[in-house]
Amino acid sequence: MKKTLYLMRHGQTLFNVRRKIQGACDSPLTELGIQQAQIASAYFDDIDLDHAYSSTAERACDTLEIVTNELMPYQRLKGLKEMHFGTFEGESEDLNPKDKSTFFVQYGGESGDAVKERMVRTCTDIMEQDDHQTVLAVSHAGACIHFLRAWQDPHEIIKDGITNCCVFKYEYDMAEKTFVLLEVERHGF
C-alpha cells in the first residue's frame, strides 16, 4: 500500500531575516512568512489531508495553522524539530562551518545523522498508522534535508534551494517502509 506524506518547511521568520542560526530556539513568522504560508495553502486546496503534524516550534505550528486555515486539528511532535545547534543557537549564520555533519556535537548540538535517524523514525511512525493516507507535516529546512538524505542524494534538490514553505511530496511504501520523493513545490519563492 502506498501513502502520501507532504513534508513542509515553515514560513520566513525573524531569525531568517536577521541571518541567525535557529534550530531548537525559535523566532516568530514575519509578515512575509505569514504571506508565504497563505500562498502555500492554495497548494493543498484540492488535497484531502487526513492528518497533520508539526514540529513543536512555534514557527512550524503557526505555518501549519495558516496553511490549514485553522480548520484541522494537528499534533505537535518533537521528532519533527530542527537540528539542535548547541551553543551556536541564535548566533550569526556566518559562523556555520561548511561541513555541519558533526561539528555541533562538540558544542552540545546534534549530528546530521542523528537528525536523519530521528526524522526517519518520526515520519515512518506517522505513516505506519492505519488511518493515515495523506498527511501534512511541517518541519524545518535542515530536518527536511536530512530526511531526504536518507532516501537519495539531496544535492540536486538543495541547489535550487529549500525555500520557506517549500513542500516535499513523498510516496510512502508500507511494505518496503521507504519514502520516494515525487516532487518539490517552492511556490515561486
Rosetta constraint file for C-alpha pairs under 8 A:
AtomPair CA 1 CA 173 HARMONIC 6.06 0.50
AtomPair CA 1 CA 174 HARMONIC 5.63 0.50
AtomPair CA 1 CA 175 HARMONIC 6.85 0.50
AtomPair CA 2 CA 133 HARMONIC 7.99 0.50
AtomPair CA 2 CA 171 HARMONIC 6.38 0.50
AtomPair CA 2 CA 172 HARMONIC 5.43 0.50
AtomPair CA 2 CA 173 HARMONIC 4.77 0.50
AtomPair CA 2 CA 174 HARMONIC 6.28 0.50
AtomPair CA 3 CA 127 HARMONIC 7.34 0.50
AtomPair CA 3 CA 132 HARMONIC 7.65 0.50
AtomPair CA 3 CA 133 HARMONIC 4.90 0.50
AtomPair CA 3 CA 134 HARMONIC 6.19 0.50
AtomPair CA 3 CA 171 HARMONIC 5.67 0.50
AtomPair CA 3 CA 172 HARMONIC 4.96 0.50
AtomPair CA 3 CA 173 HARMONIC 6.66 0.50
AtomPair CA 3 CA 174 HARMONIC 7.67 0.50
AtomPair CA 4 CA 133 HARMONIC 6.13 0.50
AtomPair CA 4 CA 134 HARMONIC 4.80 0.50
AtomPair CA 4 CA 135 HARMONIC 6.35 0.50
AtomPair CA 4 CA 169 HARMONIC 7.05 0.50
AtomPair CA 4 CA 170 HARMONIC 5.71 0.50
AtomPair CA 4 CA 171 HARMONIC 4.75 0.50
AtomPair CA 4 CA 172 HARMONIC 5.89 0.50
AtomPair CA 5 CA 127 HARMONIC 7.57 0.50
AtomPair CA 5 CA 134 HARMONIC 5.97 0.50
AtomPair CA 5 CA 135 HARMONIC 4.94 0.50
AtomPair CA 5 CA 136 HARMONIC 6.05 0.50
AtomPair CA 5 CA 137 HARMONIC 7.41 0.50
AtomPair CA 5 CA 169 HARMONIC 5.96 0.50
AtomPair CA 5 CA 170 HARMONIC 5.09 0.50
AtomPair CA 5 CA 171 HARMONIC 6.36 0.50
AtomPair CA 5 CA 172 HARMONIC 6.97 0.50
AtomPair CA 6 CA 134 HARMONIC 7.72 0.50
AtomPair CA 6 CA 135 HARMONIC 6.02 0.50
AtomPair CA 6 CA 136 HARMONIC 4.70 0.50
AtomPair CA 6 CA 137 HARMONIC 6.17 0.50
AtomPair CA 6 CA 167 HARMONIC 6.31 0.50
AtomPair CA 6 CA 168 HARMONIC 5.63 0.50
AtomPair CA 6 CA 169 HARMONIC 4.66 0.50
AtomPair CA 6 CA 170 HARMONIC 6.27 0.50
AtomPair CA 7 CA 136 HARMONIC 6.08 0.50
AtomPair CA 7 CA 137 HARMONIC 4.96 0.50
AtomPair CA 7 CA 138 HARMONIC 5.92 0.50
AtomPair CA 7 CA 139 HARMONIC 6.96 0.50
AtomPair CA 7 CA 144 HARMONIC 7.21 0.50
AtomPair CA 7 CA 167 HARMONIC 5.75 0.50
AtomPair CA 7 CA 168 HARMONIC 5.07 0.50
AtomPair CA 7 CA 169 HARMONIC 6.49 0.50
AtomPair CA 7 CA 170 HARMONIC 7.64 0.50
AtomPair CA 8 CA 136 HARMONIC 7.42 0.50
AtomPair CA 8 CA 137 HARMONIC 6.16 0.50
AtomPair CA 8 CA 138 HARMONIC 4.66 0.50
AtomPair CA 8 CA 139 HARMONIC 5.84 0.50
AtomPair CA 8 CA 140 HARMONIC 7.35 0.50
AtomPair CA 8 CA 144 HARMONIC 7.66 0.50
AtomPair CA 8 CA 165 HARMONIC 5.98 0.50
AtomPair CA 8 CA 166 HARMONIC 5.63 0.50
AtomPair CA 8 CA 167 HARMONIC 4.36 0.50
AtomPair CA 8 CA 168 HARMONIC 6.12 0.50
AtomPair CA 9 CA 60 HARMONIC 7.50 0.50
AtomPair CA 9 CA 138 HARMONIC 5.74 0.50
AtomPair CA 9 CA 139 HARMONIC 5.06 0.50
AtomPair CA 9 CA 140 HARMONIC 4.69 0.50
AtomPair CA 9 CA 141 HARMONIC 5.73 0.50
AtomPair CA 9 CA 144 HARMONIC 7.28 0.50
AtomPair CA 9 CA 162 HARMONIC 7.86 0.50
AtomPair CA 9 CA 163 HARMONIC 7.61 0.50
AtomPair CA 9 CA 164 HARMONIC 5.76 0.50
AtomPair CA 9 CA 165 HARMONIC 4.76 0.50
AtomPair CA 9 CA 166 HARMONIC 5.43 0.50
AtomPair CA 9 CA 167 HARMONIC 6.66 0.50
AtomPair CA 10 CA 33 HARMONIC 7.92 0.50
AtomPair CA 10 CA 37 HARMONIC 7.68 0.50
AtomPair CA 10 CA 59 HARMONIC 6.22 0.50
AtomPair CA 10 CA 60 HARMONIC 4.98 0.50
AtomPair CA 10 CA 63 HARMONIC 5.55 0.50
AtomPair CA 10 CA 64 HARMONIC 7.83 0.50
AtomPair CA 10 CA 138 HARMONIC 6.32 0.50
AtomPair CA 10 CA 139 HARMONIC 6.24 0.50
AtomPair CA 10 CA 140 HARMONIC 6.09 0.50
AtomPair CA 10 CA 164 HARMONIC 5.76 0.50
AtomPair CA 10 CA 165 HARMONIC 5.10 0.50
AtomPair CA 10 CA 166 HARMONIC 7.85 0.50
AtomPair CA 11 CA 29 HARMONIC 6.34 0.50
AtomPair CA 11 CA 30 HARMONIC 7.98 0.50
AtomPair CA 11 CA 32 HARMONIC 7.80 0.50
AtomPair CA 11 CA 33 HARMONIC 4.21 0.50
AtomPair CA 11 CA 34 HARMONIC 6.52 0.50
AtomPair CA 11 CA 36 HARMONIC 5.95 0.50
AtomPair CA 11 CA 37 HARMONIC 5.87 0.50
AtomPair CA 11 CA 59 HARMONIC 7.18 0.50
AtomPair CA 11 CA 60 HARMONIC 7.62 0.50
AtomPair CA 11 CA 63 HARMONIC 6.06 0.50
AtomPair CA 11 CA 164 HARMONIC 4.75 0.50
AtomPair CA 11 CA 165 HARMONIC 5.06 0.50
AtomPair CA 12 CA 16 HARMONIC 6.14 0.50
AtomPair CA 12 CA 17 HARMONIC 7.51 0.50
AtomPair CA 12 CA 29 HARMONIC 5.69 0.50
AtomPair CA 12 CA 30 HARMONIC 6.01 0.50
AtomPair CA 12 CA 32 HARMONIC 6.47 0.50
AtomPair CA 12 CA 33 HARMONIC 3.99 0.50
AtomPair CA 12 CA 34 HARMONIC 7.63 0.50
AtomPair CA 12 CA 36 HARMONIC 7.55 0.50
AtomPair CA 12 CA 164 HARMONIC 5.57 0.50
AtomPair CA 12 CA 165 HARMONIC 7.88 0.50
AtomPair CA 13 CA 17 HARMONIC 6.52 0.50
AtomPair CA 13 CA 27 HARMONIC 6.05 0.50
AtomPair CA 13 CA 28 HARMONIC 5.43 0.50
AtomPair CA 13 CA 29 HARMONIC 4.15 0.50
AtomPair CA 13 CA 30 HARMONIC 5.13 0.50
AtomPair CA 13 CA 33 HARMONIC 6.20 0.50
AtomPair CA 13 CA 59 HARMONIC 7.14 0.50
AtomPair CA 14 CA 18 HARMONIC 6.23 0.50
AtomPair CA 14 CA 27 HARMONIC 5.84 0.50
AtomPair CA 14 CA 28 HARMONIC 5.96 0.50
AtomPair CA 14 CA 29 HARMONIC 6.26 0.50
AtomPair CA 14 CA 30 HARMONIC 5.75 0.50
AtomPair CA 15 CA 19 HARMONIC 5.72 0.50
AtomPair CA 15 CA 20 HARMONIC 4.90 0.50
AtomPair CA 15 CA 21 HARMONIC 7.16 0.50
AtomPair CA 15 CA 22 HARMONIC 6.68 0.50
AtomPair CA 15 CA 27 HARMONIC 6.03 0.50
AtomPair CA 15 CA 90 HARMONIC 7.80 0.50
AtomPair CA 16 CA 20 HARMONIC 6.26 0.50
AtomPair CA 16 CA 22 HARMONIC 8.00 0.50
AtomPair CA 19 CA 92 HARMONIC 5.98 0.50
AtomPair CA 19 CA 93 HARMONIC 5.48 0.50
AtomPair CA 20 CA 89 HARMONIC 7.83 0.50
AtomPair CA 20 CA 90 HARMONIC 5.32 0.50
AtomPair CA 20 CA 91 HARMONIC 5.33 0.50
AtomPair CA 20 CA 92 HARMONIC 4.60 0.50
AtomPair CA 20 CA 93 HARMONIC 5.26 0.50
AtomPair CA 21 CA 85 HARMONIC 7.68 0.50
AtomPair CA 21 CA 88 HARMONIC 6.81 0.50
AtomPair CA 21 CA 89 HARMONIC 5.43 0.50
AtomPair CA 21 CA 90 HARMONIC 5.02 0.50
AtomPair CA 21 CA 91 HARMONIC 5.45 0.50
AtomPair CA 21 CA 92 HARMONIC 5.99 0.50
AtomPair CA 21 CA 93 HARMONIC 5.31 0.50
AtomPair CA 22 CA 26 HARMONIC 6.34 0.50
AtomPair CA 22 CA 27 HARMONIC 7.82 0.50
AtomPair CA 22 CA 85 HARMONIC 7.77 0.50
AtomPair CA 22 CA 89 HARMONIC 5.69 0.50
AtomPair CA 22 CA 90 HARMONIC 5.74 0.50
AtomPair CA 23 CA 81 HARMONIC 7.66 0.50
AtomPair CA 23 CA 82 HARMONIC 4.96 0.50
AtomPair CA 23 CA 83 HARMONIC 5.38 0.50
AtomPair CA 23 CA 84 HARMONIC 5.04 0.50
AtomPair CA 23 CA 85 HARMONIC 6.04 0.50
AtomPair CA 23 CA 89 HARMONIC 6.43 0.50
AtomPair CA 24 CA 57 HARMONIC 7.66 0.50
AtomPair CA 24 CA 81 HARMONIC 7.13 0.50
AtomPair CA 24 CA 82 HARMONIC 6.28 0.50
AtomPair CA 24 CA 83 HARMONIC 6.91 0.50
AtomPair CA 24 CA 84 HARMONIC 5.20 0.50
AtomPair CA 24 CA 85 HARMONIC 7.32 0.50
AtomPair CA 24 CA 89 HARMONIC 7.22 0.50
AtomPair CA 25 CA 57 HARMONIC 7.94 0.50
AtomPair CA 25 CA 89 HARMONIC 6.43 0.50
AtomPair CA 25 CA 90 HARMONIC 7.04 0.50
AtomPair CA 26 CA 57 HARMONIC 6.30 0.50
AtomPair CA 26 CA 58 HARMONIC 6.80 0.50
AtomPair CA 26 CA 59 HARMONIC 6.95 0.50
AtomPair CA 27 CA 58 HARMONIC 7.57 0.50
AtomPair CA 27 CA 59 HARMONIC 6.67 0.50
AtomPair CA 28 CA 58 HARMONIC 7.02 0.50
AtomPair CA 28 CA 59 HARMONIC 5.69 0.50
AtomPair CA 29 CA 33 HARMONIC 5.16 0.50
AtomPair CA 29 CA 34 HARMONIC 6.24 0.50
AtomPair CA 29 CA 59 HARMONIC 5.85 0.50
AtomPair CA 29 CA 62 HARMONIC 7.63 0.50
AtomPair CA 30 CA 34 HARMONIC 6.29 0.50
AtomPair CA 31 CA 35 HARMONIC 6.29 0.50
AtomPair CA 32 CA 36 HARMONIC 6.04 0.50
AtomPair CA 33 CA 37 HARMONIC 6.28 0.50
AtomPair CA 33 CA 164 HARMONIC 7.51 0.50
AtomPair CA 34 CA 38 HARMONIC 6.29 0.50
AtomPair CA 34 CA 63 HARMONIC 7.20 0.50
AtomPair CA 34 CA 66 HARMONIC 7.44 0.50
AtomPair CA 35 CA 39 HARMONIC 6.18 0.50
AtomPair CA 36 CA 40 HARMONIC 6.04 0.50
AtomPair CA 36 CA 164 HARMONIC 7.34 0.50
AtomPair CA 36 CA 165 HARMONIC 6.43 0.50
AtomPair CA 37 CA 41 HARMONIC 6.04 0.50
AtomPair CA 37 CA 63 HARMONIC 5.70 0.50
AtomPair CA 37 CA 64 HARMONIC 7.85 0.50
AtomPair CA 37 CA 66 HARMONIC 6.01 0.50
AtomPair CA 37 CA 67 HARMONIC 5.62 0.50
AtomPair CA 37 CA 165 HARMONIC 6.24 0.50
AtomPair CA 38 CA 42 HARMONIC 7.24 0.50
AtomPair CA 38 CA 66 HARMONIC 6.16 0.50
AtomPair CA 38 CA 67 HARMONIC 6.00 0.50
AtomPair CA 39 CA 43 HARMONIC 7.67 0.50
AtomPair CA 39 CA 187 HARMONIC 7.48 0.50
AtomPair CA 40 CA 44 HARMONIC 7.46 0.50
AtomPair CA 40 CA 67 HARMONIC 6.53 0.50
AtomPair CA 40 CA 165 HARMONIC 6.45 0.50
AtomPair CA 40 CA 187 HARMONIC 6.60 0.50
AtomPair CA 41 CA 45 HARMONIC 6.84 0.50
AtomPair CA 41 CA 66 HARMONIC 7.25 0.50
AtomPair CA 41 CA 67 HARMONIC 4.24 0.50
AtomPair CA 41 CA 68 HARMONIC 6.66 0.50
AtomPair CA 41 CA 69 HARMONIC 7.93 0.50
AtomPair CA 42 CA 67 HARMONIC 7.96 0.50
AtomPair CA 43 CA 47 HARMONIC 7.96 0.50
AtomPair CA 44 CA 48 HARMONIC 7.77 0.50
AtomPair CA 44 CA 67 HARMONIC 7.92 0.50
AtomPair CA 48 CA 134 HARMONIC 7.03 0.50
AtomPair CA 49 CA 133 HARMONIC 7.96 0.50
AtomPair CA 49 CA 134 HARMONIC 5.08 0.50
AtomPair CA 49 CA 135 HARMONIC 5.61 0.50
AtomPair CA 49 CA 136 HARMONIC 6.86 0.50
AtomPair CA 50 CA 131 HARMONIC 7.80 0.50
AtomPair CA 50 CA 132 HARMONIC 6.39 0.50
AtomPair CA 50 CA 133 HARMONIC 6.75 0.50
AtomPair CA 50 CA 134 HARMONIC 5.66 0.50
AtomPair CA 50 CA 135 HARMONIC 6.08 0.50
AtomPair CA 51 CA 72 HARMONIC 7.93 0.50
AtomPair CA 51 CA 73 HARMONIC 7.77 0.50
AtomPair CA 51 CA 74 HARMONIC 6.82 0.50
AtomPair CA 51 CA 132 HARMONIC 6.48 0.50
AtomPair CA 51 CA 134 HARMONIC 6.93 0.50
AtomPair CA 51 CA 135 HARMONIC 5.03 0.50
AtomPair CA 51 CA 136 HARMONIC 6.56 0.50
AtomPair CA 52 CA 72 HARMONIC 7.39 0.50
AtomPair CA 52 CA 73 HARMONIC 7.02 0.50
AtomPair CA 52 CA 74 HARMONIC 4.78 0.50
AtomPair CA 52 CA 75 HARMONIC 6.64 0.50
AtomPair CA 52 CA 135 HARMONIC 5.67 0.50
AtomPair CA 52 CA 136 HARMONIC 4.74 0.50
AtomPair CA 52 CA 137 HARMONIC 5.75 0.50
AtomPair CA 53 CA 74 HARMONIC 5.18 0.50
AtomPair CA 53 CA 75 HARMONIC 4.82 0.50
AtomPair CA 53 CA 76 HARMONIC 5.72 0.50
AtomPair CA 53 CA 77 HARMONIC 6.89 0.50
AtomPair CA 53 CA 135 HARMONIC 7.81 0.50
AtomPair CA 53 CA 136 HARMONIC 6.23 0.50
AtomPair CA 53 CA 137 HARMONIC 4.53 0.50
AtomPair CA 53 CA 138 HARMONIC 6.38 0.50
AtomPair CA 54 CA 60 HARMONIC 5.99 0.50
AtomPair CA 54 CA 61 HARMONIC 5.69 0.50
AtomPair CA 54 CA 64 HARMONIC 6.92 0.50
AtomPair CA 54 CA 74 HARMONIC 7.12 0.50
AtomPair CA 54 CA 75 HARMONIC 6.29 0.50
AtomPair CA 54 CA 76 HARMONIC 4.77 0.50
AtomPair CA 54 CA 77 HARMONIC 6.06 0.50
AtomPair CA 54 CA 80 HARMONIC 6.69 0.50
AtomPair CA 54 CA 137 HARMONIC 5.39 0.50
AtomPair CA 54 CA 138 HARMONIC 4.68 0.50
AtomPair CA 54 CA 139 HARMONIC 6.25 0.50
AtomPair CA 55 CA 60 HARMONIC 5.82 0.50
AtomPair CA 55 CA 61 HARMONIC 6.78 0.50
AtomPair CA 55 CA 76 HARMONIC 5.50 0.50
AtomPair CA 55 CA 77 HARMONIC 5.19 0.50
AtomPair CA 55 CA 78 HARMONIC 5.78 0.50
AtomPair CA 55 CA 79 HARMONIC 7.06 0.50
AtomPair CA 55 CA 80 HARMONIC 4.55 0.50
AtomPair CA 55 CA 81 HARMONIC 4.88 0.50
AtomPair CA 55 CA 82 HARMONIC 7.94 0.50
AtomPair CA 55 CA 137 HARMONIC 7.84 0.50
AtomPair CA 55 CA 138 HARMONIC 6.27 0.50
AtomPair CA 55 CA 139 HARMONIC 5.39 0.50
AtomPair CA 56 CA 60 HARMONIC 7.16 0.50
AtomPair CA 56 CA 61 HARMONIC 6.86 0.50
AtomPair CA 56 CA 76 HARMONIC 5.13 0.50
AtomPair CA 56 CA 77 HARMONIC 5.73 0.50
AtomPair CA 56 CA 78 HARMONIC 5.61 0.50
AtomPair CA 56 CA 80 HARMONIC 7.50 0.50
AtomPair CA 56 CA 81 HARMONIC 6.51 0.50
AtomPair CA 57 CA 61 HARMONIC 6.43 0.50
AtomPair CA 57 CA 81 HARMONIC 6.87 0.50
AtomPair CA 58 CA 62 HARMONIC 5.91 0.50
AtomPair CA 59 CA 63 HARMONIC 6.20 0.50
AtomPair CA 60 CA 64 HARMONIC 6.22 0.50
AtomPair CA 60 CA 138 HARMONIC 5.69 0.50
AtomPair CA 60 CA 139 HARMONIC 5.99 0.50
AtomPair CA 60 CA 140 HARMONIC 7.55 0.50
AtomPair CA 61 CA 65 HARMONIC 6.16 0.50
AtomPair CA 61 CA 76 HARMONIC 7.65 0.50
AtomPair CA 61 CA 138 HARMONIC 7.45 0.50
AtomPair CA 62 CA 66 HARMONIC 6.26 0.50
AtomPair CA 63 CA 67 HARMONIC 6.12 0.50
AtomPair CA 63 CA 138 HARMONIC 7.48 0.50
AtomPair CA 64 CA 68 HARMONIC 6.08 0.50
AtomPair CA 64 CA 70 HARMONIC 7.97 0.50
AtomPair CA 64 CA 138 HARMONIC 6.30 0.50
AtomPair CA 65 CA 69 HARMONIC 5.79 0.50
AtomPair CA 65 CA 70 HARMONIC 4.66 0.50
AtomPair CA 65 CA 71 HARMONIC 7.79 0.50
AtomPair CA 65 CA 72 HARMONIC 7.82 0.50
AtomPair CA 66 CA 70 HARMONIC 6.23 0.50
AtomPair CA 68 CA 72 HARMONIC 6.06 0.50
AtomPair CA 77 CA 81 HARMONIC 7.50 0.50
AtomPair CA 79 CA 118 HARMONIC 5.90 0.50
AtomPair CA 79 CA 119 HARMONIC 6.08 0.50
AtomPair CA 79 CA 122 HARMONIC 5.51 0.50
AtomPair CA 80 CA 118 HARMONIC 7.85 0.50
AtomPair CA 80 CA 119 HARMONIC 6.15 0.50
AtomPair CA 80 CA 122 HARMONIC 6.97 0.50
AtomPair CA 80 CA 137 HARMONIC 7.92 0.50
AtomPair CA 80 CA 138 HARMONIC 7.60 0.50
AtomPair CA 80 CA 139 HARMONIC 5.52 0.50
AtomPair CA 80 CA 140 HARMONIC 7.80 0.50
AtomPair CA 80 CA 143 HARMONIC 7.18 0.50
AtomPair CA 81 CA 139 HARMONIC 6.25 0.50
AtomPair CA 81 CA 140 HARMONIC 6.91 0.50
AtomPair CA 81 CA 143 HARMONIC 7.00 0.50
AtomPair CA 82 CA 115 HARMONIC 7.83 0.50
AtomPair CA 82 CA 139 HARMONIC 6.97 0.50
AtomPair CA 82 CA 140 HARMONIC 5.43 0.50
AtomPair CA 82 CA 141 HARMONIC 7.50 0.50
AtomPair CA 82 CA 142 HARMONIC 6.23 0.50
AtomPair CA 82 CA 143 HARMONIC 5.22 0.50
AtomPair CA 83 CA 109 HARMONIC 7.63 0.50
AtomPair CA 83 CA 110 HARMONIC 6.18 0.50
AtomPair CA 83 CA 111 HARMONIC 7.79 0.50
AtomPair CA 83 CA 112 HARMONIC 7.48 0.50
AtomPair CA 83 CA 115 HARMONIC 6.01 0.50
AtomPair CA 83 CA 142 HARMONIC 6.42 0.50
AtomPair CA 83 CA 143 HARMONIC 6.23 0.50
AtomPair CA 84 CA 89 HARMONIC 7.60 0.50
AtomPair CA 84 CA 104 HARMONIC 7.91 0.50
AtomPair CA 84 CA 109 HARMONIC 4.83 0.50
AtomPair CA 84 CA 110 HARMONIC 5.31 0.50
AtomPair CA 85 CA 89 HARMONIC 5.44 0.50
AtomPair CA 85 CA 104 HARMONIC 5.50 0.50
AtomPair CA 85 CA 105 HARMONIC 7.85 0.50
AtomPair CA 85 CA 107 HARMONIC 7.54 0.50
AtomPair CA 85 CA 108 HARMONIC 7.23 0.50
AtomPair CA 85 CA 109 HARMONIC 4.48 0.50
AtomPair CA 85 CA 110 HARMONIC 6.47 0.50
AtomPair CA 86 CA 104 HARMONIC 6.17 0.50
AtomPair CA 86 CA 105 HARMONIC 7.33 0.50
AtomPair CA 86 CA 107 HARMONIC 5.12 0.50
AtomPair CA 86 CA 108 HARMONIC 4.35 0.50
AtomPair CA 86 CA 109 HARMONIC 3.87 0.50
AtomPair CA 86 CA 110 HARMONIC 7.47 0.50
AtomPair CA 87 CA 107 HARMONIC 5.69 0.50
AtomPair CA 87 CA 108 HARMONIC 6.63 0.50
AtomPair CA 87 CA 109 HARMONIC 7.47 0.50
AtomPair CA 88 CA 95 HARMONIC 7.98 0.50
AtomPair CA 88 CA 104 HARMONIC 7.80 0.50
AtomPair CA 88 CA 107 HARMONIC 7.58 0.50
AtomPair CA 91 CA 95 HARMONIC 7.38 0.50
AtomPair CA 92 CA 96 HARMONIC 7.86 0.50
AtomPair CA 96 CA 100 HARMONIC 7.36 0.50
AtomPair CA 97 CA 103 HARMONIC 7.53 0.50
AtomPair CA 99 CA 103 HARMONIC 7.11 0.50
AtomPair CA 100 CA 104 HARMONIC 6.94 0.50
AtomPair CA 100 CA 111 HARMONIC 7.62 0.50
AtomPair CA 100 CA 112 HARMONIC 7.11 0.50
AtomPair CA 101 CA 111 HARMONIC 5.46 0.50
AtomPair CA 101 CA 112 HARMONIC 4.70 0.50
AtomPair CA 101 CA 113 HARMONIC 7.19 0.50
AtomPair CA 102 CA 106 HARMONIC 7.94 0.50
AtomPair CA 102 CA 110 HARMONIC 7.24 0.50
AtomPair CA 102 CA 111 HARMONIC 4.57 0.50
AtomPair CA 102 CA 112 HARMONIC 6.46 0.50
AtomPair CA 103 CA 107 HARMONIC 7.85 0.50
AtomPair CA 103 CA 111 HARMONIC 7.25 0.50
AtomPair CA 104 CA 108 HARMONIC 6.51 0.50
AtomPair CA 104 CA 109 HARMONIC 4.74 0.50
AtomPair CA 104 CA 110 HARMONIC 6.03 0.50
AtomPair CA 104 CA 111 HARMONIC 6.64 0.50
AtomPair CA 105 CA 109 HARMONIC 4.51 0.50
AtomPair CA 105 CA 110 HARMONIC 5.13 0.50
AtomPair CA 105 CA 111 HARMONIC 5.89 0.50
AtomPair CA 110 CA 114 HARMONIC 6.28 0.50
AtomPair CA 110 CA 115 HARMONIC 6.91 0.50
AtomPair CA 111 CA 115 HARMONIC 6.51 0.50
AtomPair CA 112 CA 116 HARMONIC 6.17 0.50
AtomPair CA 112 CA 146 HARMONIC 6.56 0.50
AtomPair CA 113 CA 117 HARMONIC 6.09 0.50
AtomPair CA 113 CA 146 HARMONIC 7.47 0.50
AtomPair CA 114 CA 118 HARMONIC 6.11 0.50
AtomPair CA 115 CA 119 HARMONIC 6.03 0.50
AtomPair CA 115 CA 143 HARMONIC 6.42 0.50
AtomPair CA 115 CA 146 HARMONIC 6.44 0.50
AtomPair CA 115 CA 147 HARMONIC 7.79 0.50
AtomPair CA 116 CA 120 HARMONIC 6.09 0.50
AtomPair CA 116 CA 143 HARMONIC 7.11 0.50
AtomPair CA 116 CA 146 HARMONIC 4.69 0.50
AtomPair CA 116 CA 147 HARMONIC 5.14 0.50
AtomPair CA 116 CA 149 HARMONIC 7.34 0.50
AtomPair CA 116 CA 150 HARMONIC 6.55 0.50
AtomPair CA 117 CA 121 HARMONIC 6.06 0.50
AtomPair CA 117 CA 147 HARMONIC 7.87 0.50
AtomPair CA 118 CA 122 HARMONIC 6.06 0.50
AtomPair CA 119 CA 123 HARMONIC 5.96 0.50
AtomPair CA 119 CA 143 HARMONIC 6.86 0.50
AtomPair CA 119 CA 146 HARMONIC 7.64 0.50
AtomPair CA 119 CA 147 HARMONIC 5.73 0.50
AtomPair CA 120 CA 124 HARMONIC 5.86 0.50
AtomPair CA 120 CA 147 HARMONIC 6.11 0.50
AtomPair CA 120 CA 150 HARMONIC 7.46 0.50
AtomPair CA 121 CA 125 HARMONIC 6.04 0.50
AtomPair CA 122 CA 126 HARMONIC 6.27 0.50
AtomPair CA 123 CA 127 HARMONIC 6.21 0.50
AtomPair CA 124 CA 128 HARMONIC 5.97 0.50
AtomPair CA 124 CA 177 HARMONIC 7.21 0.50
AtomPair CA 125 CA 129 HARMONIC 6.95 0.50
AtomPair CA 126 CA 132 HARMONIC 7.36 0.50
AtomPair CA 127 CA 132 HARMONIC 5.90 0.50
AtomPair CA 127 CA 133 HARMONIC 7.36 0.50
AtomPair CA 127 CA 135 HARMONIC 7.78 0.50
AtomPair CA 127 CA 172 HARMONIC 7.27 0.50
AtomPair CA 127 CA 174 HARMONIC 7.99 0.50
AtomPair CA 128 CA 132 HARMONIC 7.38 0.50
AtomPair CA 128 CA 174 HARMONIC 6.92 0.50
AtomPair CA 139 CA 143 HARMONIC 6.76 0.50
AtomPair CA 139 CA 144 HARMONIC 6.89 0.50
AtomPair CA 140 CA 144 HARMONIC 5.96 0.50
AtomPair CA 141 CA 145 HARMONIC 6.18 0.50
AtomPair CA 141 CA 162 HARMONIC 6.15 0.50
AtomPair CA 141 CA 163 HARMONIC 7.92 0.50
AtomPair CA 141 CA 164 HARMONIC 7.93 0.50
AtomPair CA 142 CA 146 HARMONIC 6.16 0.50
AtomPair CA 143 CA 147 HARMONIC 6.11 0.50
AtomPair CA 144 CA 148 HARMONIC 6.17 0.50
AtomPair CA 145 CA 149 HARMONIC 6.10 0.50
AtomPair CA 145 CA 154 HARMONIC 6.79 0.50
AtomPair CA 145 CA 158 HARMONIC 7.83 0.50
AtomPair CA 146 CA 150 HARMONIC 6.66 0.50
AtomPair CA 147 CA 151 HARMONIC 7.38 0.50
AtomPair CA 148 CA 152 HARMONIC 6.16 0.50
AtomPair CA 148 CA 153 HARMONIC 7.55 0.50
AtomPair CA 148 CA 154 HARMONIC 6.19 0.50
AtomPair CA 148 CA 181 HARMONIC 7.82 0.50
AtomPair CA 149 CA 153 HARMONIC 5.68 0.50
AtomPair CA 149 CA 154 HARMONIC 5.57 0.50
AtomPair CA 151 CA 178 HARMONIC 7.66 0.50
AtomPair CA 151 CA 179 HARMONIC 6.66 0.50
AtomPair CA 151 CA 180 HARMONIC 6.86 0.50
AtomPair CA 154 CA 158 HARMONIC 6.03 0.50
AtomPair CA 155 CA 159 HARMONIC 6.10 0.50
AtomPair CA 156 CA 160 HARMONIC 7.28 0.50
AtomPair CA 157 CA 161 HARMONIC 6.91 0.50
AtomPair CA 157 CA 162 HARMONIC 7.80 0.50
AtomPair CA 158 CA 162 HARMONIC 6.22 0.50
AtomPair CA 162 CA 166 HARMONIC 6.14 0.50
AtomPair CA 162 CA 186 HARMONIC 7.72 0.50
AtomPair CA 163 CA 186 HARMONIC 6.27 0.50
AtomPair CA 163 CA 189 HARMONIC 6.31 0.50
AtomPair CA 164 CA 186 HARMONIC 7.88 0.50
AtomPair CA 164 CA 189 HARMONIC 7.38 0.50
AtomPair CA 165 CA 186 HARMONIC 7.02 0.50
AtomPair CA 165 CA 187 HARMONIC 7.90 0.50
AtomPair CA 166 CA 184 HARMONIC 7.03 0.50
AtomPair CA 166 CA 185 HARMONIC 5.69 0.50
AtomPair CA 166 CA 186 HARMONIC 4.61 0.50
AtomPair CA 166 CA 187 HARMONIC 7.14 0.50
AtomPair CA 167 CA 184 HARMONIC 5.64 0.50
AtomPair CA 167 CA 185 HARMONIC 5.04 0.50
AtomPair CA 167 CA 186 HARMONIC 6.56 0.50
AtomPair CA 168 CA 181 HARMONIC 6.95 0.50
AtomPair CA 168 CA 182 HARMONIC 7.69 0.50
AtomPair CA 168 CA 183 HARMONIC 6.09 0.50
AtomPair CA 168 CA 184 HARMONIC 4.67 0.50
AtomPair CA 168 CA 185 HARMONIC 6.59 0.50
AtomPair CA 169 CA 181 HARMONIC 5.99 0.50
AtomPair CA 169 CA 182 HARMONIC 5.52 0.50
AtomPair CA 169 CA 183 HARMONIC 5.29 0.50
AtomPair CA 169 CA 184 HARMONIC 6.25 0.50
AtomPair CA 170 CA 179 HARMONIC 5.92 0.50
AtomPair CA 170 CA 180 HARMONIC 5.31 0.50
AtomPair CA 170 CA 181 HARMONIC 4.45 0.50
AtomPair CA 170 CA 182 HARMONIC 5.45 0.50
AtomPair CA 170 CA 183 HARMONIC 7.37 0.50
AtomPair CA 171 CA 179 HARMONIC 5.50 0.50
AtomPair CA 171 CA 180 HARMONIC 5.20 0.50
AtomPair CA 171 CA 181 HARMONIC 6.52 0.50
AtomPair CA 171 CA 182 HARMONIC 6.71 0.50
AtomPair CA 172 CA 177 HARMONIC 6.89 0.50
AtomPair CA 172 CA 178 HARMONIC 5.77 0.50
AtomPair CA 172 CA 179 HARMONIC 4.55 0.50
AtomPair CA 172 CA 180 HARMONIC 6.63 0.50
AtomPair CA 173 CA 177 HARMONIC 5.42 0.50
AtomPair CA 173 CA 178 HARMONIC 5.42 0.50
AtomPair CA 173 CA 179 HARMONIC 6.43 0.50
AtomPair CA 174 CA 178 HARMONIC 7.20 0.50
